[in-house]
Amino acid sequence: MTDEAAPGEAGTRELRARRLDETDPLPTLRAEFLIPPAPGGPYEEAAYFAGNSLGLQPKATAARLAEELTDWSRLGVEGHTQARRPWVSYHELLTEPAARLVGALPHEVVAMNSLTVNLHLLMASFYRPSGERTRIVIEDSAFPSDSYAVASQAVHHGLDPAETVVRLRPRPGEDNLRTEDVVDYLRREGNRVALLMLGGVNYLTGQLMDMATITRAGRAAGAVVGWDLAHAAGNVPLSLHDWDVDFAAWCTYKYLNSGPGAVAGAFVHERHVRDTTLPRLSGWWSTRADIRFRMDPEVAHPPTADAWALSNPPIMALAPVLVSLEIFDRVGMTALRAKSERLTAYLAERLAPIGGVRVITPDDPAQRGTQLSLRVADAGGLVKALADEAGVIADAREPDVVRLAPVPLYCTFHDCHRAAEALAKLT
Ligand SMILES: *Cc1c(COP(=O)(O)O)cnc(C)c1O
């Protein structure tokens, strides 16, 4: 019998979790979020660990949406200029907070579309195979959308994806990629690589990549370096500008709590925003805002990431993103990251003695974000039992990975305690 299962000590463990919550330097902002009811078990509220998949709803979101709906009802088309937040320039309200979130200059970011669409728009500019340099390098455990996107880009350029797309694998017997192996590949094969596009935090393993080192190695090899930040934005601090990243994109419905399918973000380094030789797919929102309504037949790109936007953006879908960015601005990524490290370390400590569960996320806090991925026997069955019997919401990546993300905005040490107790009982 493991310590976790020893009877009579659960109370002591629970007390310790409660005390950690009471004494943490960053008190939980749980009260600002709508926590789903527990589907089962003794507690009213769910212990929600799926914020890496769909973040919870801030209470402020509904009121903000109501304001936009009211302005639309009162003003009709005049809302473009007369709304309390005029729609014609609404997306610009997101620019500065988004830039702070990802470590960019304001003219390097834009809120638009969804993540995979943004990856394609950015690859339209930045994946330019020529001669021997045609390869796209991703990680073997890439999210399927990224795999499909890069394969279809190869086809779009008349190339065979089987020869063009390289999938980097961990060493045999290991769960995660080693930075040195990525760098080594780039040193050996870099002259054939047109684009390196990895996840900043891997969706499956939770591994946080050394983005600074890998970007440097990729660019030194002459490749373009783009990052998919779906699991990194709002999870870990980022310095895209200083790291000299060429481009990046992220969604806002995971750690950024902006609602299902919410408007995504994109980053283009300032080295590129003035480059008129780059091919760009354009629409009327790609042209300079000050002359847009002259309705000229020729596009005039502004020297900003806005030049990659195509359409007038969905205001009802931007409003929740703005609410979310206001929360991140108020709390700050530094404080959130510190709390995330404390919560994740506590959860890891509680999971370590449990038999039947093996954490595959790196143990080193510098190589992981909030999420811990567990290898288990039956991921789907375990996730269902966690919900039904303990009100713990996790997610399964079949057949054998369960992901738990103690999101620092609304998850507590007590939530981690609940997850550990339930896992000890169910595995
Ligand atoms: C969540 C996620 C996506 C989802 O793509 P959408 O275009 O937002 O549907 C893509 N890539 C990665 C790495 C993800 O984690």
The ligand as an SDF file (V2000), in Angstrom:
LIG
                    3D

 15 15  0  0  0  0  0  0  0  0999 V2000
   -5.1310   23.3840  -29.5970 C   0  0  0  0  0  0  0  0  0  0  0  0
   -4.1410   23.2920  -30.6920 C   0  0  0  0  0  0  0  0  0  0  0  0
   -4.4920   23.5470  -32.0270 C   0  0  0  0  0  0  0  0  0  0  0  0
   -5.9250   23.8430  -32.3840 C   0  0  0  0  0  0  0  0  0  0  0  0
   -6.0330   24.5080  -33.6000 O   0  0  0  0  0  0  0  0  0  0  0  0
   -7.2860   25.4570  -33.9250 P   0  0  0  0  0  0  0  0  0  0  0  0
   -6.9380   25.9960  -35.2450 O   0  0  0  0  0  0  0  0  0  0  0  0
   -7.3730   26.4650  -32.8260 O   0  0  0  0  0  0  0  0  0  0  0  0
   -8.5080   24.5870  -33.9420 O   0  0  0  0  0  0  0  0  0  0  0  0
   -3.4970   23.5030  -32.9880 C   0  0  0  0  0  0  0  0  0  0  0  0
   -2.2080   23.2270  -32.6480 N   0  0  0  0  0  0  0  0  0  0  0  0
   -1.8460   22.9580  -31.3800 C   0  0  0  0  0  0  0  0  0  0  0  0
   -0.4150   22.6580  -31.0520 C   0  0  0  0  0  0  0  0  0  0  0  0
   -2.8020   22.9730  -30.3750 C   0  0  0  0  0  0  0  0  0  0  0  0
   -2.4450   22.6790  -29.1280 O   0  0  0  0  0  0  0  0  0  0  0  0
  1  2  1  0
  2  3  1  0
  2 14  2  0
  3  4  1  0
  3 10  2  0
  4  5  1  0
  5  6  1  0
  6  7  2  0
  6  8  1  0
  6  9  1  0
 10 11  1  0
 11 12  2  0
 12 13  1  0
 12 14  1  0
 14 15  1  0
M  END
$$$$
